[in-house]
Amino acid sequence: MAKAQNTVFDYEFPKLPDFSQLQQDYSRYFGDFSKIFSNGKFPGFDVEAAMTFQRKNFEALTQVNQAALESVQALAKRQAEIAREAIESYSKFAKEIGAVSAEDRFAKQAQATKEIFEQAVANLNELRELAQKSQDKVATLISKRVSDNLDEVKSALQPKATNGAAKN
């Protein structure tokens, strides 16, 4: 009778990688990488230009945020004014409607409803125009910075004239 094999305990342990071979491969592929950096600088990369580039981006972002904040403040201020005007108008209407006869009350209510609706539409248009002006200002600031970024990248990627080339 043949002996049955127990496959539950026949487990082949994973083989560990050859770390010495990994170190040799790493040295072969990346050993010369440090030679690219001479005196701590990456050839062909201007750190000062990159810093200036990022500073300009940050300044543009600050301008955009300032414009957006001013817009939000202006919209909130105007909405508060509209609410105050609406409350005053309603108070005035409530005083006037109490002093008229029942027959005239319906006519006054219809007239007041028409005026309130027209004022609401005018207020919405005014708020829309304020928001649109803000969006235009922000879009202009962003568009200008993106355009400037592309110009700066384009000029940074163009080969620099060498002294020998400048003499010819």
C-alpha positions in Angstrom: 0.0 0.0 0.0 1.4 3.4 -1.0 1.9 6.0 1.6 -0.4 9.1 1.1 1.3 12.4 0.9 0.1 15.1 3.1 -0.1 18.3 0.9 -1.1 20.5 3.8 2.3 20.7 5.3 4.3 20.5 2.1 4.9 24.2 1.7 7.9 25.6 -0.1 9.1 28.7 1.7 9.6 31.7 -0.5 13.0 32.3 -1.7 14.7 35.5 -0.5 16.1 37.7 -3.1 19.8 37.9 -3.6 20.5 41.2 -1.9 24.1 41.4 -3.2 22.8 41.1 -6.8 20.2 43.8 -6.0 22.9 46.1 -4.7 25.0 45.5 -7.8 22.1 46.2 -10.1 21.3 49.4 -8.2 24.9 50.6 -8.4 25.0 49.8 -12.1 21.8 51.7 -12.9 22.0 54.6 -10.5 25.7 54.8 -9.6 26.4 57.4 -12.2 23.3 59.4 -11.3 25.2 61.4 -8.7 27.7 62.5 -11.3 25.0 64.5 -13.0 24.9 66.8 -10.0 28.2 68.7 -10.1 28.7 71.0 -7.1 25.2 70.3 -6.0 23.6 71.7 -9.1 21.6 70.0 -11.8 23.0 70.9 -15.2 20.5 72.7 -17.4 18.2 73.5 -14.5 18.1 77.1 -13.2 17.0 77.0 -9.6 16.7 80.8 -9.4 14.4 80.8 -12.5 12.3 78.1 -10.9 12.0 80.0 -7.7 11.1 83.2 -9.6 8.5 81.2 -11.6 6.9 79.8 -8.4 7.0 83.2 -6.7 5.1 84.7 -9.7 2.6 81.8 -9.5 2.1 82.5 -5.8 1.6 86.2 -6.4 -1.0 85.5 -9.1 -2.8 83.1 -6.7 -2.8 85.8 -4.0 -4.3 88.3 -6.5 -7.0 85.8 -7.6 -7.8 85.0 -3.9 -8.0 88.7 -3.1 -10.3 89.4 -6.1 -12.5 86.5 -5.1 -12.7 87.7 -1.5 -13.6 91.2 -2.5 -16.3 89.8 -4.8 -17.8 87.7 -2.0 -17.7 90.7 0.3 -19.4 92.9 -2.2 -22.1 90.3 -3.0 -22.7 89.8 0.8 -22.9 93.6 1.4 -25.3 94.0 -1.5 -27.5 91.1 -0.5 -27.7 92.6 3.0 -28.7 95.9 1.5 -31.4 94.2 -0.6 -32.7 92.4 2.4 -32.9 95.6 4.4 -34.7 97.4 1.6 -37.1 94.5 1.3 -38.0 94.7 5.0 -38.4 98.4 4.8 -40.6 98.1 1.8 -42.7 95.4 3.4 -43.1 97.4 6.6 -44.3 100.4 4.5 -46.7 98.3 2.6 -48.1 96.7 5.8 -48.8 100.2 7.2 -50.5 101.3 4.0 -52.6 98.2 3.5 -54.1 98.5 7.0 -55.4 102.0 6.3 -57.4 101.2 3.1 -60.8 99.7 2.6 -61.3 96.0 1.7 -62.1 96.9 -1.9 -58.9 98.9 -2.4 -56.8 96.3 -0.5 -56.9 93.8 -3.4 -55.8 96.4 -5.9 -52.9 97.5 -3.6 -51.8 93.9 -3.1 -51.8 93.3 -6.8 -49.8 96.5 -7.4 -47.4 95.6 -4.5 -46.9 92.1 -5.8 -46.0 93.4 -9.3 -43.5 95.9 -7.8 -42.0 93.3 -5.5 -41.5 90.9 -8.4 -40.0 93.6 -10.7 -37.6 94.6 -7.9 -36.6 91.0 -7.2 -35.8 90.5 -10.9 -33.8 93.7 -10.9 -31.9 92.7 -7.7 -31.1 89.3 -9.2 -29.8 90.9 -12.4 -27.6 93.3 -10.3 -26.2 90.4 -8.2 -25.6 88.4 -11.4 -23.7 91.3 -12.9 -21.6 91.7 -9.8 -20.7 88.0 -9.8 -20.0 88.1 -13.6 -17.6 91.0 -13.2 -15.8 89.1 -10.4 -15.5 86.0 -12.5 -14.2 88.0 -15.5 -11.6 89.6 -13.3 -10.5 86.3 -11.8 -10.5 84.6 -15.2 -8.4 87.5 -16.6 -5.8 87.1 -13.8 -5.6 83.4 -14.2 -5.4 83.6 -18.0 -2.6 86.2 -17.9 -0.6 84.0 -15.5 -1.1 80.9 -17.5 0.0 82.8 -20.7 3.0 84.1 -18.8 3.8 80.6 -17.5 3.8 79.2 -21.0 6.1 82.0 -22.3 8.5 81.5 -19.4 8.6 77.7 -19.9 9.1 78.2 -23.6 12.0 80.6 -23.1 13.5 78.3 -20.4 13.5 75.4 -22.7 15.1 77.2 -25.6 18.8 76.4 -25.9 21.0 79.1 -24.5 23.5 80.8 -26.9 27.0 79.7 -26.1 30.0 82.1 -26.3 31.2 80.3 -29.4 27.9 80.6 -31.1 27.5 84.3 -30.1 30.8 85.2 -31.9 29.8 83.6 -35.2 
